[in-house]
Amino acid sequence: TIYALSSGPGVSGVAIIRISGFETSEVIKSLTKKDLPKPRMATLRKINYINTSELIDEGIILWFPGPESYTGEDMAEIHVHGGKAVVLALQKEIAKIKNCRLAEPGEFTKLAFQNGKISLLKAESIADLISAETEIQRLQAVKIMKGKSSTKFNELREKLLKILSFVEAQIDFPDEDLPEENLNKIKNDSSEVLEEINKILNDQKIGEIIREGFKIAIIGPTNAGKSSLINNLSNREVAIVSEIAGTTRDVVETHLNIDGYPVIISDTAGIRDSKDEIEKKGIRLSLKKAENADLKLVVVDAKNVDLSGYLNDLLKNNAILVVNKSDLLNEKLDAEISKLNPVLISLKNNTNIDMLISRIKNSLKNKFISEEDILITRERHRQHLLQCVDYLKAFLLKNENKDFDKGAEDLRLATRHL
């Protein structure tokens, strides 16, 4: 039998302690010194120490006998006042009861999945809903929770099982040739499923980006104002700022909510030729961050704009050129640089920061334009679909050669991955 604080830690008006397992009824009886309350009915009870009958608190008990509960086992919730001392005292008393232990993270949902109460997709969406920080993350988690993905993948699986029944009929009755229309149906239906899965996979990984956050890397030469920019966008001192070139040695990250979109902004080490081993490692990390980012903010100093070499490569795709220290600029920018549509800002005078944020917002909106059709939210989903595609391709090849025995196994494995 497991128990845990299911509401957030810290002081609160109400704290909820959840219990699940065979001993749940014993826990409730021992703490209240009364019979079990009516199932699924909020009941006010005095909650006492087990051995001394001294009062711990007065709270609400909710009793859910299995299998009609979230976990599928006997389950209860105890709602008490959310003081730390109350919660600790209650947990200590529950621990005294035989076979009761503290739950591991996510164990109640794990039990719900193991007992067939929810699918694995729903279990994952519950985790995503709990950790959702922005509206777009909440909406995505709710869609998956409502079974949007499950319905789609089950439909595709049903189609494959139908095809498999035709193939297995041919294996069972080899002397009777399958009618030509059935052979065509097998080919057309499996090609249709393959096409549909490929369409799902071709989603620019938007589901994963929404779940994890849109990655923005601030990159550029030393002393261009990268750390000042991350501090400005975050409205707090995230990174250390100094006149000394190469102050930032490691990648500094901060999570932001820009218009409801989850964003992870990374400040990176300034790129230059350095003999310092630690700085060299920081520069390598910077380039790797830029490579994996969904958007790059390439920050350069207005007085020294040199876009040769690596900077030119970084600006080729998913990048915004940010020219900082524009207050020091006496003449117009070079025509070649103007072609790149740069944003001229001054962090010192707080100039044009809103223009830069507007450009970032446009990049976000363009990226999330097709979020309605997103069915993949984790790498696990993507890997299973890729495997399904491989087996379907192998099946179609064997089907052409009328090698039904081996083709049936490919089809079975494809349905398993779905």
C-alpha positions in Angstrom: 0.0 0.0 0.0 1.4 3.4 -1.0 0.8 6.9 0.2 2.0 10.4 -0.8 1.3 14.1 -0.6 -0.6 14.6 -3.9 -1.0 18.4 -3.7 2.1 20.7 -4.0 4.7 20.8 -1.2 4.9 23.9 1.0 2.3 25.7 3.1 -1.2 25.8 1.7 -4.8 26.0 2.8 -5.5 22.4 2.0 -3.1 19.4 1.5 -4.2 16.1 0.0 -2.7 12.8 1.0 -3.5 9.9 -1.3 -3.4 6.3 -0.3 -3.8 3.2 -2.6 -3.6 -0.5 -1.9 -5.0 -3.4 0.1 -4.4 -1.7 3.5 -6.2 1.6 2.6 -9.3 0.7 4.6 -7.2 -0.2 7.6 -5.4 3.2 7.4 -8.7 5.1 7.4 -10.2 3.1 10.3 -6.9 3.4 12.4 -6.7 7.2 11.9 -10.4 8.0 12.4 -11.3 5.3 14.9 -14.6 4.8 13.0 -16.0 2.6 10.2 -15.3 3.5 6.6 -17.3 6.4 5.2 -19.7 6.0 2.3 -17.9 5.5 -1.0 -17.2 8.6 -3.1 -18.8 10.9 -0.6 -16.9 13.7 1.2 -17.0 12.9 4.9 -15.7 15.2 7.7 -13.7 13.2 10.3 -11.4 13.8 13.2 -7.9 12.4 12.3 -6.0 11.1 15.3 -2.6 9.6 16.2 -3.0 5.8 16.0 -1.7 4.9 19.5 -2.7 7.8 21.6 -6.0 9.0 20.0 -4.7 12.6 20.2 -6.0 14.8 17.5 -3.8 15.6 14.5 -6.4 17.6 12.5 -9.9 17.6 11.3 -10.4 17.0 7.6 -12.3 15.4 4.7 -12.0 11.7 3.8 -12.9 10.4 0.4 -13.1 6.6 0.1 -12.9 4.9 -3.3 -13.2 1.1 -3.1 -11.5 -0.8 -5.9 -11.8 -1.3 -8.8 -13.9 1.9 -9.1 -10.9 4.2 -8.4 -8.2 6.0 -10.2 -5.6 3.2 -9.6 -8.1 0.3 -9.8 -7.3 -0.6 -6.2 -8.8 0.5 -2.9 -8.0 4.1 -2.7 -8.6 7.1 -0.4 -7.8 10.8 -0.2 -7.4 12.7 3.1 -7.9 16.4 2.8 -6.2 18.2 5.8 -4.9 21.7 6.5 -1.7 22.3 4.5 0.8 23.1 7.3 4.1 21.1 7.1 3.7 19.8 10.7 0.2 18.4 9.9 1.3 16.7 6.7 4.4 15.2 8.4 2.5 13.9 11.4 -0.1 12.3 9.2 2.5 10.6 7.0 4.4 9.3 10.0 1.2 7.7 11.3 0.4 6.0 8.0 4.0 4.7 7.9 3.3 2.8 11.2 0.7 0.6 9.5 2.0 -2.7 8.2 2.9 -2.9 4.5 2.5 0.9 3.9 5.3 2.8 2.2 5.8 6.2 0.6 4.9 6.2 -3.1 7.6 6.8 -5.8 7.1 9.7 -8.2 4.3 8.9 -10.6 3.4 5.6 -8.9 -0.3 6.2 -8.6 -0.5 6.8 -12.4 1.7 3.8 -13.0 -0.8 1.6 -11.1 -3.6 3.1 -13.1 -1.8 2.1 -16.3 -0.9 -1.4 -15.0 -4.5 -2.0 -13.9 -5.9 -1.0 -17.3 -7.5 2.2 -16.1 -5.6 4.4 -18.5 -3.5 3.9 -21.7 0.3 4.7 -21.8 -0.5 7.7 -23.9 -2.9 9.0 -21.3 -0.4 8.4 -18.5 2.2 10.4 -20.4 -0.4 13.2 -21.1 -1.2 13.4 -17.3 2.6 14.0 -16.7 2.6 16.6 -19.4 -0.5 18.3 -18.0 1.1 18.5 -14.5 4.3 20.1 -15.8 2.5 22.4 -18.4 3.7 26.0 -17.9 2.0 27.6 -20.9 -1.5 27.5 -22.5 -0.2 25.8 -25.6 1.3 23.0 -23.5 -1.9 22.6 -21.5 -4.0 22.4 -24.7 -1.7 19.7 -26.2 -1.7 17.6 -23.1 -5.6 17.8 -22.9 -5.9 16.7 -26.5 -3.8 13.6 -26.0 -5.6 13.0 -22.7 -9.0 13.0 -24.5 -7.7 10.2 -26.6 -7.1 12.0 -29.9 -3.8 10.2 -30.6 -5.1 6.8 -29.3 -8.1 6.9 -31.5 -6.0 7.7 -34.6 -3.4 5.0 -33.9 -6.0 2.4 -33.0 -7.8 3.1 -36.3 -4.6 2.5 -38.3 -3.9 -0.6 -36.3 -7.5 -1.9 -37.1 -6.8 -1.4 -40.8 -3.6 -3.4 -40.6 -5.3 -6.2 -38.6 -7.9 -6.4 -41.4 -5.2 -6.8 -44.0 -3.5 -9.4 -41.8 -6.6 -11.5 -41.8 -6.6 -11.7 -45.6 -2.9 -12.6 -45.6 -3.4 -15.3 -42.9 -6.3 -16.7 -44.9 -4.0 -17.1 -47.8 -1.4 -18.9 -45.6 -4.1 -21.2 -44.1 -5.6 -22.1 -47.5 -2.6 -22.0 -49.9 -4.4 -24.1 -52.6 -7.1 -21.5 -53.0 -5.8 -18.3 -54.7 -6.9 -15.0 -53.3 -9.2 -13.1 -55.6 -7.5 -10.4 -57.6 -9.6 -7.7 -55.9 -8.4 -8.9 -52.4 -4.8 -8.7 -53.5 -5.3 -5.2 -54.7 -7.1 -4.3 -51.5 -4.2 -5.6 -49.4 -1.7 -3.5 -51.5 -3.9 -0.3 -51.5 -4.9 -0.4 -47.8 -1.3 -1.0 -46.6 0.0 1.8 -48.9 -2.7 4.1 -47.5 -1.7 3.3 -43.9 2.0 3.9 -44.8 1.2 7.2 -46.4 -0.8 8.3 -43.4 1.9 7.4 -40.9 4.5 9.3 -43.0 2.2 12.3 -43.0 2.0 12.1 -39.1 5.8 11.8 -39.0 6.3 14.9 -41.2 5.3 17.3 -38.4 8.6 19.3 -38.0 8.7 17.8 -34.4 6.2 20.5 -33.3 4.7 18.2 -30.6 8.1 17.6 -28.9 8.9 21.3 -29.2 5.7 22.4 -27.5 6.2 19.8 -24.7 9.9 20.6 -24.1 10.0 24.3 -25.2 11.1 26.3 -28.3 14.9 26.5 -28.1 16.5 29.8 -28.8 20.3 30.2 -28.7 22.0 33.6 -28.3 25.3 33.3 -30.1 28.1 35.6 -31.4 31.5 37.0 -30.7 32.8 38.0 -27.2 31.5 41.3 -25.7 28.7 41.7 -28.2 26.1 41.9 -25.4 24.7 38.3 -25.4 24.5 38.0 -21.6 22.9 41.5 -21.3 20.3 40.4 -23.9 19.3 37.2 -21.9 19.0 39.4 -18.8 16.9 41.9 -20.6 14.5 39.3 -22.1 14.2 37.5 -18.7 13.8 40.7 -16.7 16.3 39.4 -14.1 20.0 38.8 -13.7 20.4 35.3 -15.3 23.9 35.7 -16.5 27.0 37.6 -15.2 27.8 40.7 -17.3 31.2 42.3 -17.3 33.6 44.3 -19.6 36.0 41.3 -19.7 35.8 39.3 -22.9 35.0 35.7 -22.3 33.1 36.1 -19.0 30.5 33.5 -20.0 32.2 30.1 -20.0 29.2 27.7 -19.9 25.7 27.7 -21.4 23.2 29.6 -19.2 19.5 28.7 -19.7 16.3 30.4 -18.7 12.6 29.4 -19.4 10.3 32.0 -20.6 6.6 32.3 -21.6 6.3 34.4 -24.7 2.6 34.9 -25.7 1.7 31.5 -24.3 4.6 29.7 -26.1 7.1 27.9 -24.0 10.7 29.1 -24.8 14.1 28.1 -23.5 16.7 30.8 -24.1 20.4 29.9 -23.9 23.2 32.4 -23.4 26.4 30.9 -24.8 30.2 31.6 -24.6 31.5 34.2 -27.0 33.2 32.7 -30.0 36.8 33.7 -30.6 40.2 32.0 -30.9 41.2 31.2 -27.3 44.1 29.4 -25.7 42.1 28.9 -22.4 41.0 25.2 -22.3 37.8 25.9 -20.3 36.8 28.7 -22.7 37.5 26.4 -25.7 35.1 23.9 -24.2 32.5 26.6 -23.7 32.9 27.7 -27.4 32.4 24.0 -28.5 29.2 23.9 -26.4 28.0 27.2 -27.9 28.3 25.9 -31.5 26.5 22.6 -30.4 23.7 24.7 -28.8 23.4 26.7 -32.0 23.2 23.6 -34.1 20.3 22.1 -32.0 18.4 25.4 -31.6 15.0 26.1 -33.3 16.0 29.8 -33.6 19.4 31.5 -33.4 19.9 35.1 -32.2 23.2 36.0 -33.8 24.4 39.1 -31.7 27.1 41.3 -33.1 28.7 44.6 -32.0 27.5 47.6 -34.2 31.1 49.0 -34.3 32.6 45.7 -35.4 30.2 43.8 -37.7 32.2 40.9 -39.2 30.0 38.2 -40.6 32.7 36.0 -42.2 33.3 32.4 -41.3 31.1 30.7 -38.7 28.7 33.7 -38.3 27.8 33.6 -42.0 27.0 29.8 -41.7 24.9 30.4 -38.6 22.8 33.0 -40.4 21.8 30.7 -43.2 18.7 29.3 -41.6 16.4 29.9 -38.6 18.4 32.9 -37.5 17.8 36.6 -36.6 20.8 39.0 -36.9 20.9 41.3 -33.9 23.1 44.3 -34.1 23.7 45.6 -30.6 25.2 48.9 -29.4 23.4 50.7 -32.2 23.7 53.9 -30.1 27.4 54.0 -31.1 26.6 53.8 -34.8 27.3 57.1 -36.7 26.7 55.9 -40.2 24.4 53.5 -42.0 25.1 49.8 -42.0 26.8 48.1 -44.9 24.4 47.2 -47.7 25.4 43.5 -47.5 24.5 43.5 -43.8 21.2 45.4 -44.4 20.2 42.6 -46.9 20.1 40.2 -43.9 17.2 42.2 -42.3 19.0 42.8 -39.0 17.3 44.2 -35.8 19.3 47.2 -34.5 19.1 47.3 -30.8 20.8 49.1 -27.9 20.6 47.2 -24.6 22.2 50.2 -22.8 19.3 52.5 -23.9 16.7 49.7 -24.1 16.1 50.6 -27.8 14.2 48.4 -30.2 13.9 45.4 -27.8 10.2 45.3 -28.5 11.0 45.0 -32.3 13.3 42.0 -31.5 10.6 40.3 -29.3 8.1 40.9 -32.2 10.4 39.1 -34.6 10.8 36.2 -32.1 7.0 36.0 -31.8 6.6 35.7 -35.6 9.1 32.9 -35.7 7.2 31.1 -32.9 3.8 31.6 -34.7 5.2 30.3 -38.0 6.6 27.3 -36.3 3.4 26.4 -34.5 1.1 27.1 -37.4 -0.1 23.5 -37.8 -0.4 22.4 -34.1 -4.0 21.2 -34.7 -2.8 18.0 -36.4 0.0 17.1 -33.9 -0.2 13.5 -32.7 3.5 12.9 -31.6 4.6 14.5 -28.4 7.5 12.3 -27.4 10.5 10.7 -29.0 9.1 7.3 -28.0 6.1 7.8 -30.2 8.2 8.8 -33.2 10.5 5.8 -32.8 7.6 3.3 -32.8 6.0 5.0 -35.9 9.4 4.8 -37.7 9.7 1.1 -36.9 6.1 0.6 -38.1 7.0 2.3 -41.4 10.0 0.1 -41.9 7.9 -3.1 -41.3 5.2 -1.9 -43.6 7.7 -1.2 -46.4 9.2 -4.7 -45.9 5.6 -6.2 -46.1 4.8 -4.3 -49.3 7.9 -5.7 -50.9 7.1 -9.3 -49.8 3.5 -8.9 -50.9 4.6 -8.0 -54.4 6.5 -11.3 -54.5 3.6 -13.1 -53.0 5.8 -14.2 -50.1 2.8 -14.2 -47.6 4.4 -16.2 -44.8 7.2 -13.7 -44.1 5.0 -10.8 -45.0 2.5 -11.7 -42.3 5.3 -11.4 -39.7 6.2 -7.9 -40.9 2.6 -6.9 -40.7 2.3 -8.4 -37.1 5.3 -6.4 -36.0 3.9 -3.2 -37.6 0.6 -3.6 -35.7 2.6 -4.2 -32.5 4.5 -0.9 -32.9 1.2 1.0 -33.4 
